[in-house]
Amino acid sequence: MNIISTPTTLQKLQIAGDTTAYEPAGDQPQTELSRKRLLRDLPCVSNVSTPTGPKAIMKTMMTTACERNCHYCPFRAGRGKTQRVTFKPDEMAASFDQLQRAKTVDGIFLSSGIIKGSITTQDKILDTIEIIRHKYQYKGYVHLKIMPGAEYDQLYRAMQLADRVSINLEGPTQDRLTALAPKKDFNGELLQRLAWAHQIRQTGIRASTVTQFVVGAVGDTDVELLSLSERLYHQMGISRAYYSAFNPVIDTPFENLPSTLPVREFRLYQSSFLLRDYGWSVEELPFEQSGNLRLDVDPKRAWAEAHLSHAPIEIMRATREQLMRIPGIGPKAADSILKARRSGHLTDLSHLRALGIRAPEQAAPFILLDGHQPAVQLSLF
């Protein structure tokens, strides 16, 4: 085990800041970048998109030690290459206050390894945020990790203190989770907490809930991941699901497994947003026989090629839901089309471009404009 003797707070923040690479916290996980290049001494500072706008946040852990042995995790018990550091609640709170008052950050994402059980660890996270909220009077953005097996009252308090909480399922079933993290209980420790969070929101608590899956390490399929995501969106009111493509970590049981292609993660996000924002059902997604999505084309276009190539949608008569089935047209574009139709005819791709649709050529094979299929200029190259 790699231990630093009497490290400074800054040294500990540098070490704990490595969590940035393993756990997404914002609304654009594929484009959010650590600010390491701008703030070399503060790798715990990350730029993220939050529900209240883009922010630089302190993204760190109460401890990099852990008694759990998750097979993929760089912080797993017994991994000698991990530097183990621990913060006391008042130390972490003071560090955040210093950065916040210096206007280096405006928000915190606080996670932790598990030491002396999930309940003890969750208490330390809560104690830290209590100090930040009450002693330092911080009113801004807080995102908290909920430990597997945390108590109901701890979750309730976390949702009172935070804007967002993470309850990470990691796998889509108990079997998949057991292969990833042998000591975790899918229903008893994790899924039950997501159900509790949904109940707590019914009381007027505003905090949103997110979850995360580790993709591709243990044979999980896209249909498994997205079927559960659909259930979580509709039955438990989560704000989003994160899909983290697996990458092997040296000195873990999975160190020799292949990495998951980033494009698979991207297709999962595209499909997840169709379920969450576009009114799709998982049965409509274009899965292959393997239970996975095509990697060579986005799922909306794959569906359109199968269903709209010979039955294009008339832009002048389509409902909002039909418009959002067309590649290149999202909720905002659909609303713009409906508004424009009230005062005139849309007869050319240039009319769609004028409405803010950036690439109407994507839609052209699948639409009619005033009864006619739009002409598309072919590329010379």
C-alpha positions in Angstrom: 0.0 0.0 0.0 1.4 3.4 -1.0 1.0 5.9 1.9 2.3 9.5 2.1 3.6 10.4 5.5 2.0 13.5 6.9 0.9 14.9 3.5 -0.2 18.5 3.2 -3.8 19.3 2.4 -2.7 20.4 -1.1 -0.9 17.1 -1.7 -4.0 15.2 -0.6 -6.2 17.2 -2.9 -3.8 16.4 -5.8 -4.2 12.6 -5.0 -7.9 12.6 -4.4 -8.4 14.7 -7.5 -7.6 11.6 -9.6 -11.3 10.6 -9.1 -12.1 13.1 -11.9 -11.1 10.4 -14.4 -13.4 7.8 -13.0 -16.7 9.3 -12.0 -18.7 11.8 -14.2 -20.5 14.6 -12.3 -21.9 17.0 -14.9 -24.4 17.0 -17.7 -21.9 16.7 -20.6 -19.6 13.9 -19.4 -18.0 13.3 -22.8 -16.9 16.9 -23.3 -16.2 18.0 -19.7 -12.5 18.3 -19.1 -10.4 18.6 -16.0 -8.8 21.9 -15.5 -5.4 20.3 -14.8 -3.7 22.3 -17.6 -5.0 25.6 -16.2 -4.5 24.8 -12.6 -1.6 22.3 -12.4 -1.6 22.3 -8.6 -5.3 21.6 -8.3 -6.3 18.5 -10.2 -9.4 18.4 -8.1 -10.9 21.3 -10.0 -13.1 20.4 -13.0 -15.3 22.2 -15.4 -18.7 20.7 -15.5 -22.2 21.5 -16.8 -24.6 21.5 -13.9 -28.4 22.0 -13.8 -27.7 25.7 -12.9 -25.1 26.2 -15.7 -21.4 25.6 -16.4 -19.2 25.7 -13.3 -15.7 25.0 -12.1 -16.3 22.6 -9.2 -14.1 20.9 -6.6 -14.4 17.2 -7.4 -12.8 15.0 -4.8 -13.1 12.2 -2.2 -13.2 12.1 1.6 -10.8 9.1 1.4 -9.1 7.2 -1.4 -9.0 4.1 0.9 -11.7 1.5 0.6 -12.7 -1.8 2.2 -14.7 -2.9 -0.9 -13.0 -4.9 -3.6 -14.7 -3.8 -6.8 -12.8 -5.6 -9.6 -12.4 -2.5 -11.9 -11.8 0.2 -9.4 -8.5 2.0 -8.8 -9.4 2.6 -5.2 -10.2 -1.1 -4.4 -9.0 -2.7 -1.2 -5.6 -4.2 -1.5 -4.4 -2.3 -4.6 -0.8 -1.3 -3.8 -0.5 1.4 -6.5 -3.2 3.6 -4.9 -2.0 6.4 -2.7 -4.3 6.4 0.3 -5.2 9.8 1.8 -8.1 10.8 4.1 -9.7 14.1 5.0 -11.5 15.0 8.2 -14.8 16.8 7.5 -13.6 20.2 8.9 -10.4 19.9 6.8 -12.3 19.2 3.6 -14.8 21.9 4.3 -12.1 24.5 5.0 -10.3 23.5 1.8 -13.5 24.1 -0.2 -14.2 27.4 1.5 -10.7 28.6 0.6 -11.1 27.7 -3.1 -14.6 29.1 -3.2 -13.7 32.4 -1.6 -10.8 32.7 -4.0 -13.4 32.2 -6.8 -11.5 29.2 -8.1 -14.6 27.0 -7.7 -18.3 27.5 -7.4 -19.6 24.0 -6.4 -18.5 20.7 -5.0 -18.9 17.0 -6.0 -18.0 14.9 -3.0 -17.5 11.2 -3.1 -15.5 8.7 -1.0 -14.1 5.3 -0.6 -15.7 3.2 2.1 -14.0 2.8 5.4 -15.6 1.4 8.6 -18.8 0.8 6.7 -21.1 2.8 4.4 -23.0 4.4 7.2 -19.9 5.8 8.9 -18.6 7.0 5.5 -21.9 8.7 4.6 -21.9 10.5 7.9 -18.5 12.0 7.1 -19.7 13.2 3.8 -22.8 14.7 5.4 -20.8 16.3 8.2 -18.5 18.0 5.6 -21.5 19.5 3.8 -23.2 20.6 7.0 -20.0 22.6 7.8 -19.9 24.1 4.3 -23.6 25.0 4.3 -23.8 26.3 7.9 -20.4 27.4 9.2 -19.3 28.8 5.8 -22.8 29.8 4.7 -22.3 28.4 1.2 -25.5 28.5 -0.8 -24.2 27.2 -4.2 -24.0 23.9 -6.0 -23.5 20.6 -4.1 -23.5 17.1 -5.6 -23.1 14.2 -3.2 -22.3 10.5 -3.7 -24.6 8.2 -1.7 -22.8 5.1 -0.4 -24.2 1.7 -1.0 -26.3 0.7 2.0 -26.7 4.3 3.3 -29.7 4.7 5.7 -32.9 6.4 4.7 -32.4 9.3 7.1 -28.9 9.9 5.6 -30.3 10.0 2.1 -33.0 12.3 3.2 -30.5 14.7 4.8 -28.2 14.5 1.8 -31.1 15.5 -0.5 -31.9 18.4 1.8 -28.3 19.6 1.6 -27.5 18.9 -2.0 -28.7 19.9 -5.4 -28.0 16.4 -6.8 -27.1 13.0 -5.5 -25.5 10.0 -7.2 -26.6 6.5 -6.4 -24.5 4.3 -8.8 -25.8 1.0 -9.8 -22.7 0.1 -11.9 -24.3 -3.0 -13.5 -27.9 -3.5 -14.9 -28.6 -6.7 -12.9 -27.4 -8.4 -9.8 -25.3 -10.9 -11.9 -23.6 -8.1 -13.7 -23.0 -6.2 -10.5 -21.6 -9.3 -8.8 -19.1 -9.7 -11.6 -18.0 -6.1 -11.2 -18.3 -5.6 -7.4 -18.7 -8.9 -5.4 -19.5 -7.2 -2.1 -22.4 -5.1 -3.4 -26.1 -5.9 -3.3 -28.0 -4.6 -6.3 -31.5 -4.4 -4.9 -30.8 -4.1 -1.2 -28.0 -1.5 -1.2 -28.5 0.4 -4.4 -31.8 0.1 -6.3 -33.7 0.6 -3.0 -32.0 3.9 -2.5 -33.1 5.1 -5.9 -36.7 4.2 -4.9 -36.3 6.1 -1.6 -34.9 9.1 -3.4 -38.0 9.2 -5.6 -40.2 9.0 -2.5 -38.3 11.8 -0.9 -38.8 14.1 -3.9 -42.5 13.6 -3.5 -42.2 15.5 -0.2 -40.9 18.6 -1.9 -37.2 18.0 -1.6 -35.7 19.4 -4.8 -32.4 17.4 -5.2 -32.2 15.4 -8.4 -30.8 11.9 -8.7 -28.4 10.3 -11.1 -26.8 6.9 -11.5 -23.8 5.4 -13.3 -23.1 2.2 -15.2 -19.7 0.6 -16.0 -20.0 -0.4 -19.6 -18.5 -3.4 -21.3 -16.4 -5.2 -18.6 -18.7 -8.1 -17.7 -20.7 -8.9 -20.8 -23.5 -6.4 -20.2 -25.6 -5.6 -23.3 -27.1 -2.3 -24.4 -30.6 -3.6 -24.2 -30.0 -4.5 -20.5 -28.5 -1.1 -19.7 -31.2 0.9 -21.6 -34.1 -1.2 -20.4 -33.1 -0.4 -16.8 -32.5 3.2 -17.7 -36.0 3.5 -19.1 -37.4 2.1 -15.9 -35.4 4.5 -13.8 -36.5 7.5 -15.9 -40.2 6.7 -15.7 -40.6 4.9 -12.4 -37.9 6.5 -10.2 -37.6 10.0 -11.8 -33.8 10.0 -12.2 -32.4 13.0 -14.1 -29.9 11.0 -16.1 -27.9 7.8 -16.4 -24.2 7.9 -16.9 -22.5 5.3 -19.1 -18.8 5.0 -18.4 -16.9 2.9 -20.9 -14.7 0.4 -19.1 -10.9 1.0 -19.2 -8.6 -1.5 -17.4 -6.6 -0.3 -14.4 -3.3 -1.9 -13.6 -3.2 -4.0 -10.4 -6.9 -4.9 -10.5 -8.5 -8.2 -11.4 -9.7 -6.6 -14.7 -6.3 -5.2 -15.7 -6.1 -7.5 -18.8 -9.6 -7.0 -20.1 -9.9 -4.9 -23.3 -11.2 -1.4 -23.1 -14.7 -0.6 -24.2 -14.9 1.5 -27.4 -15.8 5.2 -26.6 -18.3 5.1 -29.4 -20.4 2.5 -27.6 -20.7 4.9 -24.6 -21.7 7.6 -27.1 -24.5 5.5 -28.6 -25.8 4.6 -25.2 -26.1 8.3 -24.3 -27.8 9.1 -27.6 -30.3 6.3 -27.0 -30.8 7.3 -23.3 -31.8 10.8 -24.4 -34.3 9.3 -26.8 -35.9 7.5 -23.9 -35.7 10.5 -21.6 -36.5 13.5 -23.8 -38.0 12.2 -27.0 -40.8 9.9 -25.8 -39.2 6.7 -27.2 -39.6 3.3 -25.7 -36.7 0.8 -25.4 -38.6 -1.6 -27.8 -38.3 1.0 -30.6 -34.5 1.2 -30.4 -32.7 -0.5 -33.2 -30.8 -3.3 -31.4 -28.9 -5.9 -33.3 -29.2 -9.7 -32.5 -26.4 -9.3 -30.0 -28.5 -7.0 -27.9 -26.2 -4.1 -28.7 -26.7 -1.0 -30.8 -25.0 -0.4 -34.1 -21.7 1.5 -33.7 -21.5 2.9 -37.2 -24.6 5.1 -37.1 -26.6 6.9 -34.4 -29.7 5.1 -33.2 -32.2 7.7 -34.4 -30.8 7.5 -38.0 -30.7 3.7 -37.9 -34.4 3.7 -36.9 -35.3 6.3 -39.6 -33.5 4.2 -42.3 -35.7 1.3 -41.4 -39.0 3.1 -41.0 -38.9 6.4 -42.9 -37.0 5.8 -46.0 -40.1 4.6 -47.8 -42.6 6.6 -45.7 -41.2 10.1 -45.3 -42.8 12.5 -42.9 -44.6 15.5 -44.2 -43.1 18.5 -42.3 -46.2 20.6 -42.9 -48.6 18.1 -41.2 -46.4 16.2 -38.7 -47.1 16.3 -35.0 -44.4 17.3 -32.6 -43.7 13.7 -31.7 -43.4 12.8 -35.4 -41.0 15.6 -36.1 -38.7 14.5 -33.3 -38.4 11.1 -35.0 -36.5 12.8 -37.9 -32.7 12.8 -37.8 -31.4 16.3 -37.1 -34.7 17.5 -35.5 -34.9 17.8 -31.7 -37.4 19.3 -29.3 -36.4 23.0 -30.0 -36.3 22.5 -33.8 -39.7 20.7 -33.7 -41.2 23.7 -31.7 -39.7 26.1 -34.3 -41.2 24.2 -37.1 -44.7 24.2 -35.5 -44.5 27.9 -34.9 -43.3 28.7 -38.5 -46.1 26.6 -40.0 -48.7 28.9 -38.6 -47.6 31.8 -40.8 -46.3 30.1 -44.0 -45.2 27.1 -45.9 -41.8 25.3 -45.5 -40.8 24.2 -48.9 -37.0 24.2 -49.0 -34.2 23.0 -46.8 -33.1 26.6 -46.5 -36.3 27.3 -44.7 -35.4 24.7 -42.1 -31.9 26.1 -41.8 -33.3 29.5 -41.2 -35.2 28.0 -38.2 -31.9 27.1 -36.6 -31.7 23.5 -37.8 -28.0 23.3 -38.5 -27.9 20.3 -40.9 -31.2 19.9 -42.5 -29.5 17.6 -45.1 -29.6 14.9 -42.4 -33.4 15.1 -42.4 -33.8 15.3 -46.2 -34.1 11.5 -47.0 -36.8 11.1 -44.5 -39.1 14.1 -45.0 -41.5 15.8 -47.5 -41.7 19.6 -47.7 -45.1 20.6 -48.9 -45.6 17.3 -50.6 -42.2 17.0 -52.2 -38.9 15.3 -51.2 -36.3 18.1 -50.9 -33.4 18.2 -53.3 -30.0 17.7 -51.8 -26.9 18.9 -53.5 -24.5 16.0 -53.8 -20.9 16.5 -52.5 -18.2 16.4 -55.2 -15.8 14.6 -52.8 
